[in-house]
Amino acid sequence: MIQHQDMNPQPRAITTAAEAWDVIGQLDAVIAGLEDMIGQEEMLVRAGRLVEVARIAPRKDELARRYLADTQRLKGALPRLRDELGPRLDAVKARHADFRTRLQLNITVLATAHAVSEGIVRGLSQELTRKAAPQVYGASGRTMAARPSYAAPLAVSRSL
């Protein structure tokens, strides 16, 4: 009989200050990697190179997974190790806060790009529907709005 192995095992708890500093070092490296990925992603989105954005997404996802795992490990250890970690912990917290601000900006950029692209596609669809509908006049002598039945499917090529 094959036993199911947990795909997301619980990370090992941090028990010493030295181990906490190791995790903090790893977390700093992950944050640096994520900041780099975010910068690349924003540059590519602004340039309209979305295919390349999709190519870097797996690496960004992996770094984000590591970031979450490391922060959860640290959160679990802080109550026990706060005194041992000392005032250097404030610098770690400041770096984390700066990163969260940078991440929020990234989310805003991506949401804006999504809204703009969605608006373009909707506008294109409405224009195609308007052009496909017959131009008829109603009882008032004004042109009638296109009925939804004239809406045609819109096909988009994902390979640019």
Secondary structure, 3 states (H helix, E strand, C coil): CCCCCCCCCCCCCCCCHHHHHHHHHHHHHHHHHHHHHHHHHHHHHHCCCHHHHHHHHHHHHHHHHHHHHHHHHHHHHHHHHHHHHCCHHHHHHHHHHHHHHHHHHHHHHHHHHHHHHHHHHHHHHHHHHHHHCCCCECCCCCECCCCHHHCCCCCCCCCC
